[in-house]
Amino acid sequence: MKVIILVLFTTLTSFSMVETNVYVCGASGAKKYHYKESCRGLSSCKQEVTKISLKQAQGYGLTLCGWED
């Protein structure tokens, strides 16, 4: 029984360590983040599309693009 609980705990903590990446237009000045690089909201981006972590994006005060599902 202890082994099963340990395996379950280890599995659950592994999932929480997976970091979600998002995409933003440009290295600075972005207001929105996007889950997909092909998001319609990024189609008019004139700068380089940059991949950052979701935590970083939220820390910068960015909000989710309105075109995302």
Backbone as CSV, one residue per row, in Angstrom:
resi,resn,N_x,N_y,N_z,CA_x,CA_y,CA_z,C_x,C_y,C_z
1,MET,0.819,-1.191,0.000,0.000,0.000,0.000,0.870,1.266,0.000
2,LYS,1.930,1.306,0.769,2.805,2.476,0.819,3.477,2.725,-0.522
3,VAL,3.824,1.672,-1.224,4.480,1.814,-2.520,3.530,2.465,-3.518
4,ILE,2.291,2.058,-3.524,1.301,2.606,-4.449,1.096,4.094,-4.172
5,ILE,1.005,4.483,-2.937,0.811,5.885,-2.586,2.025,6.701,-3.006
6,LEU,3.216,6.169,-2.794,4.434,6.868,-3.188,4.486,7.058,-4.698
7,VAL,4.142,6.032,-5.454,4.136,6.133,-6.920,3.110,7.163,-7.369
8,LEU,1.936,7.153,-6.778,0.890,8.111,-7.128,1.346,9.535,-6.806
9,PHE,1.929,9.755,-5.644,2.423,11.069,-5.251,3.502,11.550,-6.218
10,THR,4.431,10.669,-6.557,5.505,11.020,-7.478,4.947,11.388,-8.845
11,THR,3.971,10.638,-9.317,3.354,10.918,-10.612,2.640,12.263,-10.592
12,LEU,1.887,12.554,-9.549,1.151,13.811,-9.474,2.087,15.004,-9.370
13,THR,3.165,14.897,-8.620,4.090,16.017,-8.513,4.848,16.230,-9.808
14,SER,5.054,15.201,-10.593,5.717,15.345,-11.886,4.879,16.200,-12.819
15,PHE,3.560,16.003,-12.804,2.689,16.777,-13.674,2.693,18.247,-13.299
16,SER,2.790,18.560,-12.036,2.757,19.956,-11.632,4.039,20.682,-12.015
17,MET,5.100,19.958,-12.330,6.359,20.579,-12.690,6.449,20.882,-14.184
18,VAL,5.466,20.447,-14.960,5.464,20.724,-16.392,5.113,22.195,-16.585
19,GLU,5.950,22.895,-17.307,5.755,24.324,-17.505,5.081,24.572,-18.848
20,THR,4.066,25.399,-18.849,3.355,25.750,-20.068,4.043,26.944,-20.714
21,ASN,4.305,26.833,-21.988,4.884,27.941,-22.746,3.808,28.615,-23.568
22,VAL,3.957,29.912,-23.755,3.028,30.698,-24.557,3.836,31.571,-25.506
23,TYR,3.153,32.239,-26.410,3.811,33.060,-27.417,3.354,34.501,-27.279
24,VAL,4.297,35.422,-27.475,3.992,36.854,-27.430,4.618,37.530,-28.644
25,CYS,4.056,38.654,-29.032,4.588,39.429,-30.146,5.650,40.367,-29.623
26,GLY,6.881,40.121,-30.006,7.987,40.975,-29.590,8.511,40.623,-28.213
27,ALA,9.708,41.096,-27.947,10.340,40.814,-26.665,9.783,41.698,-25.549
28,SER,9.227,42.850,-25.910,8.625,43.734,-24.901,7.472,44.498,-25.542
29,GLY,6.600,45.015,-24.724,5.483,45.808,-25.222,4.232,45.005,-25.551
30,ALA,4.292,43.701,-25.411,3.115,42.875,-25.695,2.061,43.068,-24.604
31,LYS,0.805,42.882,-24.958,-0.288,42.980,-23.989,-1.014,41.656,-23.828
32,LYS,-0.862,40.775,-24.812,-1.572,39.497,-24.821,-0.583,38.348,-24.980
33,TYR,-0.975,37.178,-24.504,-0.208,35.972,-24.776,-1.097,34.988,-25.524
34,HIS,-0.474,34.046,-26.196,-1.165,33.109,-27.074,-0.649,31.702,-26.807
35,TYR,-1.565,30.734,-26.742,-1.151,29.341,-26.519,-0.556,28.717,-27.776
36,LYS,-1.020,29.171,-28.945,-0.540,28.597,-30.207,0.212,29.658,-31.004
37,GLU,1.332,29.263,-31.548,2.107,30.184,-32.373,1.333,30.584,-33.629
38,SER,0.406,29.729,-34.037,-0.398,30.003,-35.230,-1.688,30.761,-34.911
39,CYS,-1.819,31.293,-33.708,-3.024,32.021,-33.302,-3.296,33.190,-34.246
40,ARG,-4.538,33.409,-34.559,-4.952,34.506,-35.436,-4.512,35.868,-34.884
41,GLY,-4.459,35.981,-33.562,-4.056,37.227,-32.929,-2.602,37.592,-33.190
42,LEU,-1.784,36.625,-33.560,-0.376,36.886,-33.866,-0.134,37.141,-35.352
43,SER,-1.167,37.020,-36.173,-0.985,37.136,-37.626,-0.507,38.523,-38.063
44,SER,-0.807,39.548,-37.300,-0.386,40.897,-37.686,0.862,41.355,-36.925
45,CYS,1.504,40.447,-36.229,2.709,40.793,-35.466,3.828,41.176,-36.425
46,LYS,4.369,42.372,-36.250,5.443,42.869,-37.115,6.828,42.593,-36.521
47,GLN,6.854,42.103,-35.283,8.109,41.777,-34.607,8.270,40.260,-34.541
48,GLU,9.332,39.828,-33.915,9.569,38.396,-33.749,8.612,37.837,-32.695
49,VAL,8.013,36.693,-32.975,7.169,36.007,-32.008,8.096,35.266,-31.046
50,THR,7.918,35.526,-29.757,8.799,34.987,-28.730,8.050,33.995,-27.855
51,LYS,8.713,32.885,-27.524,8.126,31.884,-26.634,8.623,32.148,-25.220
52,ILE,7.689,32.277,-24.260,8.024,32.455,-22.856,7.122,31.554,-22.017
53,SER,7.405,31.437,-20.754,6.558,30.610,-19.896,5.269,31.363,-19.560
54,LEU,4.222,30.603,-19.289,2.943,31.203,-18.903,3.114,32.025,-17.629
55,LYS,3.909,31.519,-16.692,4.152,32.260,-15.450,4.787,33.624,-15.732
56,GLN,5.755,33.646,-16.643,6.393,34.913,-17.015,5.369,35.870,-17.614
57,ALA,4.564,35.369,-18.542,3.561,36.201,-19.215,2.594,36.801,-18.199
58,GLN,2.129,35.984,-17.282,1.205,36.480,-16.268,1.910,37.454,-15.326
59,GLY,3.179,37.199,-15.043,3.966,38.099,-14.211,4.152,39.469,-14.848
60,TYR,4.185,39.511,-16.182,4.299,40.773,-16.907,2.952,41.486,-17.036
61,GLY,1.894,40.839,-16.550,0.560,41.435,-16.630,-0.145,41.182,-17.949
62,LEU,0.370,40.243,-18.760,-0.263,39.932,-20.044,-1.528,39.120,-19.801
63,THR,-2.479,39.267,-20.701,-3.724,38.512,-20.621,-3.880,37.649,-21.870
64,LEU,-4.732,36.653,-21.768,-4.950,35.718,-22.875,-5.615,36.423,-24.047
65,CYS,-5.149,36.122,-25.237,-5.703,36.663,-26.480,-7.173,36.273,-26.616
66,GLY,-7.975,37.173,-27.116,-9.395,36.919,-27.311,-9.708,35.902,-28.384
67,TRP,-8.757,35.594,-29.271,-8.981,34.625,-30.331,-8.769,33.199,-29.857
68,GLU,-8.150,33.016,-28.697,-7.910,31.666,-28.180,-9.218,31.027,-27.768
69,ASP,-9.292,29.726,-27.895,-10.519,28.969,-27.549,-10.845,29.052,-26.086
